[in-house]
Amino acid sequence: MTESEADLLALLRELDDPEWLEWPQHYDRGEAAARFGGLLTRLEGDFAVRCTDEQDTQDSSEYGRVVVPADATVRGTRIVVCVSKFGSLALVCADNPGAFLGTEEAQAEGELDGADLAKVNRALVELGYVVVAEELLESDYDGPSRLPSQVQRPTWWARFFGFF
């Protein structure tokens, strides 16, 4: 595990409060909506296209998603950005979460262009999000929270982006 992965795992553990599964204790829905709106506007400008979005997801620790359409990307694969209600965590996926073992695999298979990925990551970081690799989020969850019984394989993704 690299130092940055170790730092991200430490952040996930720090954000993991068993008393607050769906959102953190001091969650501000208005602030989350404003930041998300900024992300949507930024990605639409950066890719010069109308993106679709889902916001304020109910019964989930995920706040929402922005989808950059396939025809706006170099490789013709849509880019999905998932945003958690916790700590401004964000996940970038080619096509859909779980479609690849992460952005590295998607790039290796020619489905995701490095410049497109860099554009999305730059927007996220500049807007104050923390980008967490899908590979790390798919690792086994070993935190203190009791995840719902319908979660078949507890992962960090299930904890911070899943349904409750």
Residue frames as a rotation matrix with the C-alpha (Angstrom) as fourth column:
MET 1
0.587 0.810 0.000 0.00
0.810 -0.587 0.000 0.00
0.000 0.000 -1.000 0.00
THR 2
-0.235 -0.671 0.703 1.41
0.608 -0.666 -0.432 3.39
0.758 0.326 0.565 -0.96
GLU 3
-0.874 -0.155 -0.461 1.64
0.470 -0.514 -0.718 6.27
-0.126 -0.844 0.522 1.48
SER 4
-0.781 0.624 -0.021 -1.24
-0.604 -0.747 0.279 8.09
0.158 0.231 0.960 -0.19
GLU 5
-0.110 0.740 -0.664 -3.39
-0.099 0.656 0.748 4.92
0.989 0.148 0.001 -0.01
ALA 6
-0.438 -0.122 -0.891 -2.49
0.810 0.376 -0.450 4.61
0.390 -0.919 -0.065 3.68
ASP 7
-0.983 0.080 -0.163 -3.46
-0.004 -0.907 -0.421 8.28
-0.181 -0.413 0.892 4.20
LEU 8
-0.480 0.857 -0.187 -6.77
-0.655 -0.209 0.727 7.75
0.584 0.471 0.661 2.39
LEU 9
-0.096 0.415 -0.905 -7.51
0.376 0.856 0.353 4.61
0.922 -0.307 -0.238 4.43
ALA 10
-0.755 -0.212 -0.620 -6.76
0.655 -0.238 -0.717 6.60
0.005 -0.948 0.319 7.60
LEU 11
-0.872 0.489 -0.014 -9.21
-0.489 -0.868 0.091 9.27
0.033 0.086 0.996 6.40
LEU 12
-0.205 0.828 -0.523 -11.90
-0.297 0.456 0.839 6.64
0.933 0.327 0.152 5.74
ARG 13
-0.276 0.040 -0.960 -11.41
0.765 0.614 -0.194 5.27
0.582 -0.788 -0.200 9.27
GLU 14
-0.948 -0.122 -0.293 -11.57
0.279 -0.761 -0.586 8.81
-0.151 -0.637 0.756 10.71
LEU 15
-0.687 0.722 -0.086 -14.86
-0.672 -0.586 0.452 9.53
0.275 0.368 0.888 8.91
ASP 16
-0.339 0.538 -0.772 -16.40
0.057 0.831 0.554 6.19
0.939 0.144 -0.312 9.94
ASP 17
-0.790 0.206 0.577 -18.76
-0.612 -0.304 -0.730 6.95
0.025 -0.930 0.367 12.83
PRO 18
-0.890 0.416 -0.185 -21.01
0.391 0.907 0.156 4.00
0.233 0.066 -0.970 13.77
GLU 19
-0.436 0.753 -0.494 -23.65
0.445 -0.297 -0.845 6.43
-0.782 -0.588 -0.205 15.11
TRP 20
0.230 0.438 -0.869 -24.03
-0.487 -0.721 -0.492 8.12
-0.843 0.536 0.047 11.71
LEU 21
-0.203 -0.296 0.933 -24.32
0.461 0.812 0.358 5.71
-0.864 0.503 -0.029 8.78
GLU 22
0.443 0.504 0.741 -26.20
0.874 -0.057 -0.483 7.67
-0.202 0.862 -0.466 6.11
TRP 23
0.465 -0.357 0.810 -24.50
0.207 -0.845 -0.492 11.04
0.861 0.397 -0.319 6.65
PRO 24
-0.540 -0.761 -0.359 -22.02
0.564 -0.010 -0.826 12.54
0.625 -0.648 0.435 9.13
GLN 25
-0.192 0.467 -0.863 -23.16
0.954 -0.116 -0.275 14.14
-0.228 -0.877 -0.423 12.35
HIS 26
-0.134 0.088 -0.987 -22.71
0.162 -0.981 -0.110 17.73
-0.978 -0.175 0.117 11.17
TYR 27
-0.549 -0.028 0.835 -23.87
0.806 0.250 0.537 17.16
-0.223 0.968 -0.115 7.59
ASP 28
-0.299 0.413 -0.860 -25.00
-0.165 -0.910 -0.380 20.32
-0.940 0.028 0.341 5.79
ARG 29
0.096 0.447 0.889 -27.29
0.761 0.543 -0.355 19.40
-0.642 0.711 -0.288 2.88
GLY 30
0.936 0.282 -0.212 -27.20
0.117 -0.814 -0.569 22.95
-0.333 0.508 -0.795 1.49
GLU 31
0.227 -0.939 -0.260 -23.40
-0.719 -0.342 0.606 23.02
-0.657 0.049 -0.752 1.45
ALA 32
-0.399 -0.326 0.857 -23.29
0.196 0.883 0.428 19.59
-0.896 0.339 -0.288 -0.22
ALA 33
0.496 0.686 0.532 -25.78
0.710 0.033 -0.703 20.77
-0.500 0.727 -0.471 -2.86
ALA 34
0.852 -0.211 -0.479 -23.81
-0.339 -0.920 -0.197 23.95
-0.399 0.330 -0.855 -3.57
ARG 35
-0.177 -0.981 0.079 -20.51
-0.596 0.170 0.785 22.10
-0.783 0.092 -0.615 -3.96
PHE 36
-0.269 0.163 0.949 -22.17
0.515 0.857 -0.002 19.44
-0.814 0.488 -0.314 -6.13
GLY 37
0.800 0.599 0.047 -23.74
0.399 -0.473 -0.786 22.16
-0.448 0.647 -0.617 -8.30
GLY 38
0.482 -0.726 -0.490 -20.30
-0.690 -0.659 0.299 23.66
-0.541 0.194 -0.819 -8.74
LEU 39
-0.461 -0.636 0.619 -18.95
-0.153 0.744 0.650 20.27
-0.874 0.205 -0.440 -9.81
LEU 40
0.205 0.639 0.741 -21.74
0.719 0.415 -0.557 19.80
-0.664 0.648 -0.374 -12.34
THR 41
0.933 0.141 -0.330 -21.16
-0.058 -0.849 -0.525 23.27
-0.354 0.509 -0.784 -13.81
ARG 42
0.136 -0.975 -0.175 -17.39
-0.713 -0.219 0.666 22.77
-0.688 0.034 -0.725 -13.90
LEU 43
-0.456 -0.315 0.833 -17.56
0.197 0.877 0.439 19.40
-0.868 0.364 -0.338 -15.68
GLU 44
0.562 0.700 0.441 -20.08
0.648 -0.040 -0.761 20.72
-0.515 0.713 -0.476 -18.19
GLY 45
0.833 -0.311 -0.458 -17.70
-0.433 -0.882 -0.187 23.58
-0.345 0.354 -0.869 -18.95
ASP 46
-0.119 -0.975 0.189 -14.57
-0.622 0.222 0.751 21.42
-0.774 -0.029 -0.632 -19.05
PHE 47
-0.583 -0.063 0.810 -16.14
0.382 0.859 0.341 18.86
-0.717 0.509 -0.476 -21.39
ALA 48
-0.796 0.295 -0.529 -18.32
-0.544 -0.732 0.410 21.38
-0.266 0.615 0.743 -23.29
VAL 49
-0.609 0.630 -0.482 -21.40
0.047 0.635 0.771 19.19
0.792 0.447 -0.417 -22.92
ARG 50
0.123 0.725 0.677 -24.53
-0.893 -0.217 0.395 18.85
0.434 -0.653 0.621 -20.82
CYS 51
-0.859 -0.408 -0.310 -23.93
-0.203 0.827 -0.524 16.25
0.470 -0.387 -0.793 -18.10
THR 52
0.299 0.932 -0.204 -26.66
-0.092 0.241 0.966 14.30
0.950 -0.271 0.158 -16.34
ASP 53
-0.765 -0.549 0.338 -26.81
-0.368 -0.058 -0.928 14.17
0.529 -0.834 -0.157 -12.57
GLU 54
0.316 0.757 -0.572 -28.57
0.432 0.422 0.797 12.59
0.845 -0.499 -0.194 -9.63
GLN 55
-0.556 -0.509 0.657 -28.63
-0.279 -0.631 -0.724 14.53
0.783 -0.585 0.209 -6.37
ASP 56
-0.416 0.333 0.846 -29.55
-0.908 -0.196 -0.369 14.07
0.043 -0.922 0.384 -2.74
THR 57
-0.347 0.204 -0.915 -29.84
-0.254 0.919 0.301 10.28
0.903 0.337 -0.268 -3.00
GLN 58
0.317 0.582 0.749 -32.22
-0.902 -0.060 0.428 9.00
0.293 -0.811 0.506 -0.32
ASP 59
0.893 0.091 0.441 -31.31
-0.321 0.816 0.481 6.15
-0.316 -0.571 0.758 2.05
SER 60
0.668 -0.734 0.124 -27.71
0.629 0.467 -0.621 6.23
0.398 0.492 0.774 0.84
SER 61
0.407 -0.630 -0.662 -24.41
0.480 -0.469 0.741 7.60
-0.777 -0.619 0.111 2.05
GLU 62
-0.598 -0.508 0.621 -23.81
0.793 -0.263 0.549 8.74
-0.115 0.820 0.560 -1.55
TYR 63
-0.375 0.452 -0.809 -24.92
-0.008 -0.874 -0.485 12.32
-0.927 -0.175 0.332 -2.17
GLY 64
0.713 0.650 -0.264 -25.11
-0.244 -0.123 -0.962 12.05
-0.657 0.750 0.071 -5.93
ARG 65
-0.080 -0.679 0.730 -23.52
0.663 0.511 0.548 11.39
-0.745 0.527 0.409 -9.32
VAL 66
0.330 0.066 -0.942 -22.47
-0.629 -0.729 -0.271 13.39
-0.704 0.682 -0.199 -12.35
VAL 67
0.270 -0.200 0.942 -22.24
0.569 0.822 0.012 11.56
-0.777 0.533 0.336 -15.66
VAL 68
-0.217 -0.416 -0.883 -20.06
-0.633 -0.629 0.451 12.92
-0.743 0.657 -0.127 -18.45
PRO 69
0.763 0.639 0.100 -21.61
-0.349 0.537 -0.768 11.44
-0.544 0.551 0.633 -21.62
ALA 70
0.310 -0.641 0.702 -19.59
0.536 0.728 0.428 9.02
-0.786 0.244 0.569 -23.73
ASP 71
0.556 -0.060 0.829 -19.64
0.808 -0.193 -0.556 11.24
0.194 0.979 -0.059 -26.82
ALA 72
0.915 -0.248 0.319 -17.78
-0.283 -0.957 0.068 13.97
0.288 -0.153 -0.945 -24.88
THR 73
0.542 -0.746 0.387 -14.84
-0.323 0.241 0.915 11.73
-0.776 -0.621 -0.110 -23.94
VAL 74
-0.146 -0.731 -0.667 -11.80
-0.953 -0.077 0.292 10.82
-0.265 0.678 -0.685 -26.02
ARG 75
-0.942 -0.319 0.102 -12.37
-0.297 0.937 0.183 7.05
-0.154 0.142 -0.978 -25.75
GLY 76
-0.410 0.860 -0.303 -16.16
-0.540 0.039 0.841 7.13
0.735 0.509 0.449 -26.09
THR 77
-0.281 0.308 -0.909 -16.80
0.711 0.703 0.019 5.77
0.645 -0.641 -0.416 -22.59
ARG 78
0.539 0.535 0.651 -18.89
-0.034 -0.758 0.651 7.77
0.841 -0.373 -0.391 -20.17
ILE 79
-0.684 -0.716 -0.138 -17.29
0.209 -0.011 -0.978 8.96
0.699 -0.698 0.157 -16.95
VAL 80
0.510 0.850 -0.132 -19.27
0.302 -0.033 0.953 8.67
0.805 -0.526 -0.273 -13.72
VAL 81
-0.669 -0.646 0.367 -18.33
-0.102 -0.409 -0.907 10.77
0.736 -0.644 0.207 -10.70
CYS 82
0.348 0.737 -0.579 -19.86
0.556 0.336 0.761 9.62
0.755 -0.586 -0.293 -7.40
VAL 83
-0.461 -0.423 0.780 -19.86
-0.335 -0.731 -0.594 11.98
0.822 -0.535 0.196 -4.42
SER 84
-0.320 0.269 -0.908 -20.33
0.768 0.635 -0.082 10.80
0.555 -0.724 -0.410 -0.83
LYS 85
0.697 0.568 0.437 -22.08
0.114 -0.690 0.714 12.67
0.708 -0.448 -0.546 1.96
PHE 86
0.844 -0.428 -0.324 -18.96
0.421 0.155 0.894 12.01
-0.332 -0.890 0.311 4.04
GLY 87
0.215 -0.904 -0.370 -15.92
0.257 -0.313 0.914 14.26
-0.942 -0.291 0.165 3.99
SER 88
0.508 0.051 -0.860 -16.39
-0.693 -0.568 -0.443 15.31
-0.511 0.821 -0.254 0.40
LEU 89
-0.396 -0.599 0.696 -15.19
-0.063 0.774 0.630 11.89
-0.916 0.206 -0.344 -0.77
ALA 90
0.452 0.501 -0.738 -15.42
-0.785 -0.171 -0.596 11.35
-0.425 0.849 0.316 -4.52
LEU 91
-0.144 -0.380 0.914 -14.97
0.173 0.900 0.401 8.37
-0.974 0.216 -0.064 -6.82
VAL 92
0.025 0.085 -0.996 -14.29
-0.908 -0.416 -0.058 8.51
-0.419 0.905 0.067 -10.57
CYS 93
-0.130 0.025 0.991 -15.33
0.100 0.995 -0.012 5.53
-0.986 0.098 -0.132 -12.72
ALA 94
-0.823 -0.052 -0.565 -15.27
-0.559 -0.101 0.823 4.63
-0.100 0.994 0.054 -16.38
ASP 95
-0.615 0.689 -0.383 -18.78
-0.023 0.470 0.882 3.64
0.788 0.551 -0.273 -17.53
ASN 96
0.561 0.795 0.230 -20.19
-0.362 -0.014 0.932 2.78
0.744 -0.606 0.279 -14.07
PRO 97
-0.011 -0.556 0.831 -18.93
-0.994 0.095 0.051 1.86
-0.107 -0.826 -0.554 -10.59
GLY 98
0.115 -0.024 0.993 -17.67
-0.351 0.934 0.064 -1.71
-0.929 -0.356 0.099 -10.75
ALA 99
0.945 0.244 -0.217 -17.46
-0.275 0.236 -0.932 -1.86
-0.177 0.941 0.290 -14.55
PHE 100
0.347 -0.910 -0.227 -13.66
-0.066 0.217 -0.974 -1.97
0.935 0.353 0.015 -14.23
LEU 101
0.417 -0.284 -0.863 -11.34
0.873 0.389 0.294 -2.67
0.253 -0.876 0.410 -11.32
GLY 102
0.276 -0.263 -0.925 -10.65
0.473 -0.800 0.369 1.05
-0.837 -0.539 -0.097 -11.26
THR 103
0.833 0.079 -0.547 -9.46
-0.321 -0.737 -0.594 3.81
-0.450 0.671 -0.589 -13.52
GLU 104
-0.225 -0.971 -0.078 -6.04
-0.730 0.115 0.674 2.18
-0.646 0.209 -0.735 -14.07
GLU 105
-0.478 0.115 0.871 -7.68
0.370 0.926 0.081 -0.92
-0.797 0.361 -0.485 -15.55
ALA 106
0.627 0.776 0.062 -10.03
0.432 -0.281 -0.857 1.22
-0.648 0.565 -0.512 -17.65
GLN 107
0.511 -0.538 -0.671 -7.02
-0.709 -0.705 0.025 3.12
-0.487 0.463 -0.741 -19.03
ALA 108
-0.525 -0.766 0.372 -5.09
-0.445 0.620 0.646 -0.10
-0.725 0.173 -0.666 -19.68
GLU 109
-0.279 0.521 0.806 -8.06
0.640 0.727 -0.249 -1.48
-0.716 0.447 -0.536 -21.63
GLY 110
-0.910 -0.189 0.370 -8.30
0.410 -0.557 0.722 1.72
0.070 0.809 0.584 -23.68
GLU 111
-0.016 0.999 0.041 -11.68
0.909 -0.003 0.416 2.75
0.416 0.044 -0.908 -22.24
LEU 112
0.848 0.250 -0.468 -10.52
0.465 -0.776 0.427 5.86
-0.256 -0.580 -0.774 -20.35
ASP 113
0.385 -0.694 0.608 -8.21
0.462 -0.425 -0.778 8.60
0.799 0.581 0.157 -21.60
GLY 114
-0.194 -0.592 -0.782 -5.63
0.978 -0.049 -0.205 9.93
0.083 -0.804 0.588 -19.17
ALA 115
-0.926 -0.138 0.351 -6.33
0.163 -0.986 0.043 13.55
0.340 0.097 0.935 -20.12
ASP 116
-0.015 0.988 0.151 -10.07
-0.155 -0.151 0.976 13.09
0.988 -0.008 0.156 -19.48
LEU 117
0.426 0.112 -0.898 -9.33
0.754 0.504 0.421 11.51
0.500 -0.856 0.130 -16.10
ALA 118
-0.599 -0.732 -0.323 -6.91
0.797 -0.511 -0.321 14.32
0.070 -0.450 0.890 -15.22
LYS 119
-0.671 0.431 0.604 -9.55
-0.096 -0.857 0.506 16.91
0.736 0.282 0.616 -16.15
VAL 120
0.427 0.876 -0.224 -12.11
0.075 0.212 0.974 15.30
0.901 -0.433 0.024 -13.81
ASN 121
0.244 -0.408 -0.880 -9.60
0.936 0.336 0.104 14.82
0.253 -0.849 0.464 -10.97
ARG 122
-0.800 -0.556 0.223 -8.42
0.509 -0.827 -0.237 18.44
0.316 -0.076 0.946 -11.28
ALA 123
-0.244 0.804 0.543 -12.01
-0.261 -0.593 0.762 19.72
0.934 0.044 0.354 -11.04
LEU 124
0.589 0.498 -0.637 -12.68
0.401 0.505 0.765 17.56
0.702 -0.705 0.097 -7.98
VAL 125
-0.117 -0.736 -0.667 -9.53
0.987 -0.008 -0.163 18.63
0.114 -0.677 0.727 -6.13
GLU 126
-0.851 -0.229 0.473 -10.03
0.258 -0.966 -0.004 22.31
0.458 0.119 0.881 -6.96
LEU 127
-0.012 0.928 0.373 -13.59
-0.362 -0.352 0.863 22.11
0.932 -0.125 0.340 -5.59
GLY 128
-0.260 -0.204 0.944 -12.38
-0.950 -0.119 -0.287 20.55
0.171 -0.972 -0.163 -2.33
TYR 129
0.846 0.529 -0.070 -13.23
-0.516 0.844 0.147 16.90
0.137 -0.088 0.987 -2.92
VAL 130
-0.191 -0.847 0.495 -10.96
-0.787 0.434 0.439 14.04
-0.587 -0.306 -0.749 -1.89
VAL 131
0.375 0.283 -0.883 -10.64
-0.842 0.502 -0.197 11.53
0.387 0.818 0.426 -4.73
VAL 132
-0.069 -0.310 0.948 -10.51
-0.660 0.727 0.190 7.91
-0.748 -0.612 -0.255 -3.53
ALA 133
-0.667 -0.273 -0.694 -9.54
-0.726 0.447 0.522 5.15
0.168 0.852 -0.497 -5.94
GLU 134
0.408 0.882 -0.237 -12.18
-0.830 0.467 0.304 2.54
0.379 0.072 0.923 -6.65
GLU 135
0.028 -0.488 -0.872 -9.61
0.010 0.873 -0.488 -0.17
1.000 0.005 0.029 -5.90
LEU 136
-0.919 -0.369 0.137 -9.27
-0.101 -0.116 -0.988 1.12
0.381 -0.922 0.069 -2.32
LEU 137
-0.363 0.865 0.346 -13.02
-0.929 -0.311 -0.199 1.50
-0.065 -0.394 0.917 -1.87
GLU 138
0.457 0.534 -0.712 -13.53
-0.632 0.757 0.163 -2.09
0.626 0.376 0.684 -3.06
SER 139
-0.630 -0.697 -0.342 -11.24
-0.195 0.569 -0.799 -3.44
0.752 -0.436 -0.494 -0.34
ASP 140
-0.075 0.619 -0.782 -12.84
0.693 0.596 0.405 -5.28
0.717 -0.512 -0.474 2.58
TYR 141
0.224 0.286 0.932 -14.46
-0.421 -0.834 0.357 -3.05
0.879 -0.472 -0.067 5.17
ASP 142
-0.107 -0.293 -0.950 -13.02
0.701 0.656 -0.281 -3.48
0.706 -0.696 0.135 8.65
GLY 143
-0.658 -0.086 0.748 -14.37
-0.260 -0.906 -0.333 -0.41
0.707 -0.414 0.574 10.43
PRO 144
-0.984 0.170 0.045 -16.56
-0.006 0.222 -0.975 -0.16
-0.175 -0.960 -0.217 13.53
SER 145
-0.392 0.901 -0.189 -19.94
-0.885 -0.425 -0.190 0.46
-0.252 0.092 0.963 11.86
ARG 146
-0.477 0.380 0.793 -22.53
0.241 0.924 -0.298 -2.27
-0.845 0.049 -0.532 11.42
LEU 147
-0.848 0.175 -0.500 -23.45
-0.527 -0.376 0.762 -2.23
-0.054 0.910 0.411 7.77
PRO 148
0.100 0.992 0.082 -27.01
-0.947 0.120 -0.298 -3.23
-0.305 -0.048 0.951 6.83
SER 149
-0.043 -0.063 0.997 -27.73
-0.179 0.982 0.055 -6.95
-0.983 -0.176 -0.054 6.45
GLN 150
0.884 0.422 0.202 -28.46
0.114 0.223 -0.968 -6.55
-0.453 0.879 0.149 2.72
VAL 151
0.433 -0.821 -0.372 -24.77
-0.901 -0.389 -0.190 -5.68
0.011 0.417 -0.909 2.13
GLN 152
0.986 0.013 -0.169 -23.45
-0.037 0.989 -0.140 -9.00
0.165 0.144 0.976 0.86
ARG 153
0.227 -0.966 -0.125 -19.77
0.909 0.256 -0.330 -8.04
0.350 -0.039 0.936 0.81
PRO 154
0.860 0.108 -0.499 -18.86
0.362 -0.819 0.446 -5.24
-0.360 -0.564 -0.743 3.21
THR 155
-0.048 -0.855 0.516 -16.45
0.951 -0.197 -0.239 -2.84
0.306 0.480 0.822 1.49
TRP 156
-0.633 -0.221 -0.742 -15.45
0.477 -0.866 -0.150 0.76
-0.609 -0.449 0.654 2.07
TRP 157
-0.917 0.383 0.115 -17.58
-0.084 -0.465 0.881 1.58
0.391 0.798 0.459 -1.00
ALA 158
-0.124 0.912 -0.390 -20.63
0.629 0.376 0.680 0.08
0.767 -0.161 -0.621 0.72
ARG 159
-0.162 0.008 -0.987 -19.86
0.951 -0.267 -0.158 2.17
-0.265 -0.964 0.036 3.82
PHE 160
-0.501 -0.195 -0.843 -19.45
0.248 -0.966 0.076 5.56
-0.829 -0.171 0.532 2.12
PHE 161
-0.808 0.233 -0.541 -21.43
-0.583 -0.446 0.679 5.23
-0.083 0.864 0.496 -1.13
GLY 162
-0.876 0.406 -0.261 -23.93
0.295 0.878 0.376 2.44
0.382 0.253 -0.889 -0.42
PHE 163
-0.142 0.941 0.308 -27.60
-0.367 -0.339 0.866 2.27
0.919 0.010 0.393 0.52
PHE 164
-0.987 -0.153 0.043 -28.97
-0.083 0.264 -0.961 2.00
0.135 -0.952 -0.273 4.06
